[in-house]
Each structure stands twice: as C-alpha cells, then as structure tokens.
C-alpha cells in the first residue's frame, strides 16, 4: 500500500496554512481530511479511487491504515481503519552535522541517511564548503531537504522522519553541541513534530561525538568509547562530516577540543555523500 506523511503543521504547499489534528487524538473509525500534498500525489497523480486503501503516518508514532471515502476537486477524506505501533526507528539516535554539498549529492546524502535511520541532520557551512546559502534561500532549501527526507520515509517505512535543521556555520554549531539545551530550527512542515518528546534527546549533549576523518597513519580506526557507548539502551551519537575539500585545520582542532573523537572508516577517502551512509550502516551493524 502507498504510504503518505500526514503533516500536522502548516504545510508549505498549502496557501491556507491549515493545521491538522494528530492522528493519535482520533478514534479508529474517524474520518480525516487529507492534506493538499496527499490529495495531489494520491488522488491526482496516482488516480486513486474511493475505496482504495493506503497508510498515513504523522511522525508522532506508528502508522494508520486508511480507506478513501470521498474525493472532490480540492478535498478528500479517509477513514482510519487500524493502527500499527511500530516506528521502525533505529536503536541508536544519531545527529549528523553535515557540511552542505551541491544539488543531487546533498539530496542523496539526506535520502540514504533517512533510509538508514538518522534522527536529525544539522546543515553546516564551512571554510572549504561548496554551498553558502543566502538568507532568502534558507527557507526554500530547508523545505526541499525536509521533503527529501519525508519522501524517503514514505518509501522505506520509517514512521518518525529525521529533522533537517536550518544551516549554521560549523564554528557556531561546534560551540552549541556542548550546550545543555540546544535549539532546533526546522521547516514549518515539521515544526509541531519537532516538539514531540521523542526528539527532546537531540537538544541534550550526546553520549559520544565523532568526526569522520581522512585516513592517516597512526590514527586509531575506531574511538575506544564507541563499543562502550553502543551498549547503552538508547545511545545518542553525533557525527561531524566535512565537505569534499575536507575540514580546515582550525575546524578540526576546534572539533577535537570540544570532544569530537576522530573516526577512520577504512583506508579510502569517502565522498561527503557516501560518508553518512557508511557511518550509519557501521553504527547499526556494531549495535546488533
């Protein structure tokens, strides 16, 4: 069955800025008005008919099997049939500080990181980074990258979308990671979702911070604290991944001084869009 993210916050594609109820506040059997995004993709593009079944998830936990009841030019409703509690979330909470790259490479990094269960991605600019967004570009790009993550959730079955956090400089972020309470600036489509208790852990200091580093002789392949951290019930790990040109010496030194341990994965230099995939897959393999 087709899966769709049911955005309860103001939808960036919805001119009326309508808000929608959390699905968990509604009883099974209730009728639900669909968002414009779902109407467009399911009813117009995919030409769904009354009686067709699908799956909705709003990010607050689990998913709902639904059946289309009415379809008109601008509106459609479904009936909630059943609730499945499984979120399919990873056993390791992860936030990646990822220096932004261009076009398809950034989309790829976000898409695949989502499929591998990342909890949040903090967008970064750096000295050697390719992308530095102008203030007027931030809202549009943030919405685009959040939609990339949501689309990946719809495909892979993850019911809690990763939060894509508004870009800041790597220097500012490194200073924030030691704060006892970190702010999370997100796209309006996940603004309400970001306040859910599930994501509160992301505002606290991580159990372990690691910087993916270029292979170097004499550098340990894996931080000694990693196996110990992964034995915790729900460990929270932050990863720092630089741009194609690598982090500057000052950025590396600042990360090290603030508790980021170098993590050398294999003997080859990974591309910036490949590194998150390899790092997340390795973490989940080590945690099982």
C-alpha positions as CSV (number, residue, x, y, z in Angstrom):
1,X,0.0,0.0,0.0
2,X,1.0,3.6,-0.7
3,X,2.4,5.5,2.4
4,X,2.0,9.2,3.0
5,X,3.2,11.6,5.6
6,X,0.3,13.4,7.2
7,X,1.7,16.8,8.1
8,X,0.0,18.3,11.1
9,X,2.0,21.6,11.0
10,X,1.4,24.3,8.4
11,X,2.0,22.7,5.0
12,X,4.4,24.8,2.9
13,X,2.4,23.9,-0.2
14,X,-0.9,24.9,1.4
15,X,-1.8,28.5,0.8
16,X,-4.4,28.5,3.6
17,X,-1.9,27.4,6.2
18,X,-4.3,24.9,7.5
19,X,-3.4,22.8,10.6
20,X,-4.5,19.2,11.0
21,X,-5.0,17.0,14.1
22,X,-2.6,14.4,15.4
23,X,-3.9,11.1,14.2
24,X,-3.4,9.6,17.7
25,X,-6.0,12.0,19.0
26,X,-8.7,10.5,16.8
27,X,-10.5,7.2,17.3
28,X,-10.3,4.3,14.9
29,X,-13.3,4.7,12.5
30,X,-12.9,8.5,12.4
31,X,-13.0,10.4,9.1
32,X,-9.9,12.5,8.4
33,X,-9.5,15.4,5.9
34,X,-6.3,14.8,3.8
35,X,-3.7,17.5,3.3
36,X,-3.2,19.1,-0.1
37,X,0.1,17.2,-0.7
38,X,-1.5,13.8,-0.2
39,X,-4.5,14.8,-2.3
40,X,-2.2,15.8,-5.1
41,X,0.0,12.7,-5.0
42,X,-2.5,10.0,-4.2
43,X,-5.7,11.3,-5.8
44,X,-4.4,13.3,-8.8
45,X,-1.1,11.8,-9.8
46,X,-1.8,8.2,-8.8
47,X,-5.5,8.5,-9.7
48,X,-6.7,6.8,-6.5
49,X,-10.4,5.9,-6.2
50,X,-12.9,5.8,-3.4
51,X,-12.4,2.5,-1.5
52,X,-8.6,2.4,-2.1
53,X,-6.5,1.7,0.9
54,X,-3.3,3.4,2.0
55,X,-1.1,4.2,5.0
56,X,-0.8,7.5,6.8
57,X,1.9,8.5,9.4
58,X,2.2,11.8,11.1
59,X,5.6,11.3,12.8
60,X,4.2,11.1,16.4
61,X,4.4,7.3,16.5
62,X,3.2,4.4,14.4
63,X,1.1,4.4,11.3
64,X,-2.5,4.1,10.3
65,X,-4.2,2.0,7.6
66,X,-6.8,4.1,5.9
67,X,-9.5,3.9,3.2
68,X,-10.5,6.7,0.9
69,X,-14.1,7.7,1.5
70,X,-14.6,10.9,-0.6
71,X,-12.7,12.7,-3.4
72,X,-13.6,16.1,-4.9
73,X,-11.6,18.7,-6.8
74,X,-9.9,20.2,-3.7
75,X,-10.8,17.8,-0.8
76,X,-10.6,14.2,0.1
77,X,-11.3,12.2,3.2
78,X,-10.3,8.8,4.6
79,X,-11.4,6.6,7.4
80,X,-8.9,5.3,10.0
81,X,-9.1,1.5,9.9
82,X,-6.2,0.2,12.1
83,X,-3.2,1.5,14.0
84,X,0.2,-0.2,13.8
85,X,2.6,1.0,16.6
86,X,5.9,0.0,15.0
87,X,8.0,3.1,14.2
88,X,10.9,1.1,12.7
89,X,13.3,3.6,14.3
90,X,17.0,2.8,14.7
91,X,18.2,1.6,18.1
92,X,20.9,4.4,18.0
93,X,19.8,8.0,18.0
94,X,22.1,9.9,15.6
95,X,22.5,13.5,14.6
96,X,24.8,14.3,11.7
97,X,26.5,17.6,11.4
98,X,26.8,17.6,7.6
99,X,28.5,20.3,5.5
100,X,26.2,21.1,2.6
101,X,27.1,20.0,-0.9
102,X,25.6,20.7,-4.2
103,X,22.3,19.5,-5.8
104,X,22.0,15.8,-6.2
105,X,24.8,14.9,-3.8
106,X,23.0,16.6,-0.9
107,X,19.7,15.0,-1.8
108,X,21.4,11.7,-1.9
109,X,23.1,12.1,1.4
110,X,19.8,13.1,3.1
111,X,17.8,10.3,1.3
112,X,20.1,7.5,2.2
113,X,20.7,8.7,5.7
114,X,17.0,8.7,6.3
115,X,16.7,5.1,5.0
116,X,19.4,4.2,7.5
117,X,17.5,5.7,10.4
118,X,19.3,9.0,11.1
119,X,17.4,11.1,13.7
120,X,18.4,14.6,12.6
121,X,20.8,16.3,10.2
122,X,22.3,19.6,11.1
123,X,23.1,21.5,7.9
124,X,26.5,23.2,8.1
125,X,28.6,25.7,6.1
126,X,32.4,25.5,6.4
127,X,35.6,27.1,5.2
128,X,36.0,24.6,2.3
129,X,32.3,24.0,1.8
130,X,30.7,24.4,-1.7
131,X,27.4,25.8,-0.5
132,X,26.7,29.0,1.5
133,X,23.0,29.9,1.3
134,X,21.8,33.5,1.3
135,X,19.2,34.3,4.0
136,X,16.5,34.4,1.3
137,X,17.4,30.9,0.1
138,X,17.3,29.2,3.5
139,X,13.5,28.6,3.9
140,X,13.1,27.2,0.4
141,X,16.1,24.9,0.6
142,X,15.3,23.7,4.1
143,X,11.7,22.8,3.0
144,X,13.2,21.0,-0.1
145,X,15.6,18.9,2.0
146,X,12.9,18.1,4.6
147,X,10.7,16.9,1.8
148,X,13.5,14.7,0.5
149,X,13.7,13.1,4.0
150,X,9.9,12.7,4.2
151,X,9.8,11.1,0.8
152,X,12.5,8.6,1.9
153,X,10.4,7.8,5.0
154,X,7.3,7.1,2.8
155,X,9.4,4.7,0.7
156,X,11.4,2.9,3.4
157,X,8.7,2.5,6.2
158,X,10.3,4.8,8.8
159,X,7.5,6.5,10.7
160,X,9.5,9.2,12.5
161,X,11.1,11.5,10.0
162,X,14.5,12.9,10.7
163,X,14.6,16.6,11.4
164,X,16.6,18.7,8.9
165,X,17.9,21.6,10.9
166,X,18.5,25.0,9.4
167,X,22.1,25.7,8.3
168,X,24.6,27.4,10.6
169,X,28.4,27.7,10.4
170,X,30.4,24.8,11.6
171,X,32.1,27.1,14.2
172,X,28.7,28.1,15.7
173,X,27.5,24.5,15.7
174,X,30.6,23.2,17.5
175,X,30.0,25.7,20.2
176,X,26.4,24.7,20.5
177,X,26.9,21.0,20.9
178,X,28.2,21.5,24.4
179,X,25.1,23.5,25.5
180,X,22.8,21.8,27.9
181,X,19.8,22.8,25.8
182,X,20.2,23.2,22.0
183,X,17.6,24.9,19.9
184,X,16.2,23.2,16.7
185,X,15.3,25.4,13.8
186,X,13.2,23.4,11.3
187,X,10.9,23.7,8.3
188,X,7.3,24.6,9.2
189,X,6.1,21.2,7.9
190,X,7.8,19.5,10.9
191,X,7.6,22.4,13.4
192,X,4.9,20.7,15.6
193,X,6.6,17.4,15.3
194,X,10.0,18.7,16.5
195,X,8.3,19.5,19.9
196,X,7.5,15.8,20.4
197,X,9.2,14.1,23.3
198,X,10.9,11.7,21.0
199,X,13.1,14.4,19.7
200,X,13.9,16.1,23.0
201,X,17.1,14.0,23.4
202,X,18.6,15.8,20.4
203,X,18.6,19.0,22.5
204,X,20.9,17.4,25.1
205,X,24.6,16.7,24.9
206,X,25.4,13.5,23.0
207,X,26.8,10.4,24.7
208,X,29.6,10.3,22.1
209,X,30.8,12.8,19.4
210,X,32.9,11.6,16.4
211,X,34.4,13.3,13.5
212,X,34.8,11.2,10.3
213,X,38.4,11.8,9.3
214,X,40.6,11.2,6.3
215,X,42.7,8.0,6.8
216,X,46.0,8.7,8.3
217,X,48.9,6.6,9.6
218,X,49.0,6.0,13.3
219,X,45.4,7.2,13.8
220,X,43.1,4.7,15.6
221,X,40.4,3.2,13.3
222,X,37.7,3.4,16.0
223,X,37.3,5.5,19.1
224,X,37.7,3.3,22.2
225,X,34.4,4.8,23.6
226,X,32.3,3.6,20.7
227,X,31.7,0.0,21.6
228,X,31.0,1.0,25.2
229,X,28.5,3.7,24.1
230,X,26.7,1.3,21.8
231,X,26.0,-1.0,24.8
232,X,23.7,1.7,26.3
233,X,19.9,1.1,25.9
234,X,19.4,4.0,23.5
235,X,22.7,5.7,22.8
236,X,22.8,9.2,21.3
237,X,25.8,9.8,18.9
238,X,26.7,13.0,17.0
239,X,28.8,12.8,13.8
240,X,30.6,15.5,12.0
241,X,31.1,15.1,8.3
242,X,33.1,17.6,6.3
243,X,32.9,18.8,2.6
244,X,34.7,17.4,-0.4
245,X,37.6,19.6,0.4
246,X,37.7,18.5,4.0
247,X,37.6,20.5,7.1
248,X,40.2,23.2,7.7
249,X,42.9,22.6,10.3
250,X,41.2,25.2,12.6
251,X,37.8,23.4,12.3
252,X,39.4,20.0,13.1
253,X,41.2,21.4,16.1
254,X,38.1,23.1,17.4
255,X,36.1,19.8,17.0
256,X,38.8,17.9,18.8
257,X,38.9,20.4,21.7
258,X,35.1,20.1,22.1
259,X,35.2,16.3,22.4
260,X,34.9,15.0,18.9
261,X,36.9,11.8,18.5
262,X,38.4,11.1,15.1
263,X,36.8,8.0,13.4
264,X,38.7,6.5,10.5
265,X,36.5,4.1,8.5
266,X,38.6,2.0,6.1
267,X,41.7,3.0,4.1
268,X,39.9,5.1,1.4
269,X,38.7,8.7,1.4
270,X,34.9,8.7,1.2
271,X,32.9,11.3,-0.6
272,X,30.8,13.6,1.5
273,X,27.6,12.0,0.4
274,X,29.0,8.5,0.9
275,X,30.4,9.1,4.4
276,X,27.0,9.3,6.2
277,X,25.8,6.1,4.6
278,X,28.9,4.2,5.6
279,X,29.0,5.7,9.1
280,X,25.3,5.0,9.9
281,X,25.5,1.4,8.4
282,X,28.6,0.7,10.5
283,X,27.0,2.1,13.7
284,X,23.9,-0.1,13.3
285,X,25.9,-3.1,12.4
286,X,28.1,-2.7,15.5
287,X,25.0,-2.1,17.7
288,X,23.4,-5.5,16.9
